Amino acid sequence: MTEISVFHLARVKLPIEKNRLLLLLVGVNFLFTGVDVALAHAVNGFHPSYELIPILFAPLGAASSFVAALWPKPGRVVALTHMALMLLGVGVGVLGTAFHANEALNPLGRLTWIWLTFASPIVAPLAFGGISLVGLYAVVTEVEGRPGLLEVPGLGTFQAPMSRDRHFLWLVGLGFAASALTSIIDHGQYGYSVYKLIPIAYGLFATTVVLTLAIRRTWSRGDEVTYVWTMAAAFVVGTLGFAFHLSGDLAETGRISLERILVFAPVLAPLLFCDLGLLGLIVVATETP
């Protein structure tokens, strides 16, 4: 059993090490994201054909993460294969963002607010990039007592400008920023109501909290407590969003319609906040002997 401590505020015993837990989380994220994308792209009948790219990549990324999680320290071949796939995943995310951005242009080739709100979510494909970067860093270890000196399996050691944990914090913070931006754009389709402002306000607040810790050299007790409660609040916001989206999809008909779930209010989207909250707690956790 491995015991992890979150800022000495909570201690949890786990059957696996922190890195392997991260890899399992990455694998699960690839599976759920792949299903979400498959459902969304099914609306167009998977045309054009490049819409199949993330769907085909997701199970590969998930399988690689699960295999790498089988060992406390994966071997050279497994680690290098996994890192190559994670770099490919970053490329899939960037390419998808380019495709979505192109679709957001109006017939005159200009970007307007109304076209942007009803177009394919422009930031959504970056989820593949974020998940892949977490998966990439999950197989990298930091030399004890040498913040920023990263040991890459099969390639040696490299000096990074910041510690590994701060890399993770930047990923979590940018994830919240992307979620807030997506909420601003998607909720702008039919106007903003009070409850539609919740993920926007929370997303911006969480971004500020996380990136503040990523930038500061030292953290006060107040910083740590604020961070933990902010991550805990992510589960509340995500669950509320799921309930609101599901309620909106069932409105008037009382039945579950796949088309409404995909086009009107995607039920899985708000759960990203829960995912980021969990990731945020794991990345700051330290393993205790």
N, C-alpha and C positions, 0 to 999 in steps of 0.2 A: 504494500500500500504506500502511496505517496501523499504526503500532507502538503497542501498549499495554503499560503496565507495572503489575504488581500489587505495590504496596508496594516496588518496586525489588528484589523477590525473584525475579521472572520477567518476561521480555519476550517478547511474541508479536506477530508481524506478521500483520495481517488485511487482506483485500481491501476491507473497508468500515469506516466509522466506528463508534464505540461505540454511538451512538444508533440507527443502522440495524441493528446487530447485536441490540440489545435488541428492536427492533420485529419482527425475524424470529423471535426467541425467543418473543415474545408470540403471533405468528401460529401458530407450531407448537404452542404450548400450547393455544390455542383449539381447534385441530383435534383434538389428542389428548383433550382434556377433553370435547369434543363427542362423540367416538366412545365414550368411557368412559361418559358419561351416557346416550347412546342405548342402549348395551348394558344398562345397569342398569335403565333405564325400560322396556325391552322385556319384562322379566319380568312387568310388570303390563299389558302390551299397550298402553302409553302412555295408561292411564286412571288418574286423570282427565286431561282434555285439556291442563291446564296443564303437564303433564310434557313437553310438546313445546316449551315456551318456551326452555329452554337449548339444546335441540337445533337449533332454528331460529336462535338468536342466534349460536351458535359459528361457523358459516361466515361470517357477516357480520363478526364481530370479526376473524377470521383474514384475510379479504379486505382489510379496512380497514388492518390492520397491514402486510400485504405491499405494498399500494399505497403507503402512507406511507414504506415502507423503500426505495422506488425512487429517492428523492432525498435528498441530504445534508440539505437543509432543505425539507420539503414546502411547497407553496404554501398560501395562505390557505384556499381552499375545501377542499382535501384535509385540511389540519390540523384545521380546525373540524369537518368531517364526522367525522373520526377521533375527536376528543375527545368529540363528542356520543355516538358509539357506545360509547366507553369508559365514559362516565358512565351510559349505559343498561346496560352490563355490570355496573356496581356495583349498580344497582337489581335486576338479575336475580339476583345473588348474595344480596342481602338478602332478596328475595322467596322465593327457594328455601329459605333458612335458616328462614324463618317457616313455610313449608309442611312442611319436615322436622321442625321442632320440634313442630308440631301433631300430626303422625303419631306422634311419640314418646310422646304422652300415652296412658295406659291408658284402658279404657272408663269409668272414673270421672272422667276429666279430670285425673288426677294424673300427675306425672312420677316414675317409679320406675326404679331401676337396671336391672332385668331388661328392662323395655320399652325403655329407652334403648339398651341394647347390641344388641338385635335389630331395632331400628327403622331406618329410613333414616338414614344417617350425618348427624348434625345439623349438623356443621361443613363438610361437603363442598361445599355450594353456594357457600361463601365463596371458593372457589378462583376463581370467575368474577370476584368483586370484586377479589381480589388481582391476578389477571392483568390486569384492566382498568385498575387504578391504575398498574401498571408501564407499560402501553401509553400511558396518559395522560401520565405524566412523561417518557416516551421522546421525545415531540415537543416537550417544553418544554426550553429552554436556560437556562443560568445566566449572567448577565452576568459577564464575566471580572473577577476581583478584587473582586466584590461577592457574597459568599456569601448565599444566600437571596433575591437579587433575580432573579426568574424572568421570562424573556421568553416570553410565550404567543403563538404565531403568530396574527395577526389580532385580538388583544385588547389588546396592550400589555404592560407590565411590572407585576409585583406583588411585594411584599415578603413573603416567607414567614418564619415564625419560626425556620427552620433551613435549612441548605443542601440542595440537591437530592440530593446523595449520601446525606445523613443520612435524607432521606425514604425513599430506596431501602433503606437499612439497616433502618429500622423495618418496612418491608414484608417483607423477608427474615426478620427476627427473628420477626415475628408469624406468618409462614408456617410456620416451624419449630415455633412454639408450637401452631398449629392441627394440625400433623401429629402432634405428641406427644399432644395431647388426643384426636385421632381414634384413635391407636394404643391409648390407655388404654381408650377405650370399646369399640372393635371387638374387641380381644384379651380383653376381659372376658367374652365370650360363653361360652367353654369353659374359663376359668381361665387364669392366667398361668404360662408356663414360662420357662425361662432365656432362650431365644432370642427369646421374645415381649417380653421386657423390654428388648431391645437398642434398638429404635426409640424406646421411651419414654425410656430413660436418655439416649440420644444426642440426641433431640429437645429435651429439657429443657436439656441441656448446650449445644447449639448456640444455643438461644434466649438463654441467659445470655451467651454469648460475643458474639453479634451485637448484642444490645441494649446490652451494656456499651460497645461501640464507638460505638453510636448516641448514647449519653448523654454519654460523656466528651468533654471539650473537646480534649484532645490524646491521641495514642496513642503508647505506647512501642513499642520494637522487639519486645518480648515479646508485646504485644497483637497486633501485625501477624502475627507468626509463628504464634501460636495460632489466629488467625482463618483464615489460609490453610490450615493443616493440618486445622482443623475442617471447612472447606468441602470439602477433599479427601476427608475421611472420609465425607462425605455420599454419595459415589459408591460406597463400599464397603458402607455400610449399605443403600442403595437396591438394589444388586445382590444382596446377601445376602437381603434381604426378597423380592425377585422370585423368587429360587431357592426359598426356603422356601414361598412361596405356591404356586408352580407344583408343587412336590413334594407339598404338601398336597392340591391339586386332583387330582393323578394317583394319590394313594394308593388302594390296594385295587383300583381298576379298571385302572390303567395307561393309561387313555384320557383324552383331553381332552374334558371335558364343559362346554358353555357355561353350563349352570345352576350347576355347582359353581364355575366361575370367577367368576361374577357374585355368587353368594350366599354360598359358603363362604369362599373366600379370593381376593378380587379381585387379579389378577396385576399390574395396572398401578399400583395404589395405592402400593406401596413406591418406585416410580420417582420419586415426587414429591420424595424426598430428593435424588436425583441432580439433578433440575431446580432445586431450591433451592440446591444447592451450586454449580451452574454460574452461576446468577443472582447468587449472593453474590460470586463471583470477578469477574464482569463489572462489577458496580456500583461496586466499589472501584478498578477499573482506571483509570488515567489515560493519556490519549493523549499521546505524546511527538512532538515535531517531527521 
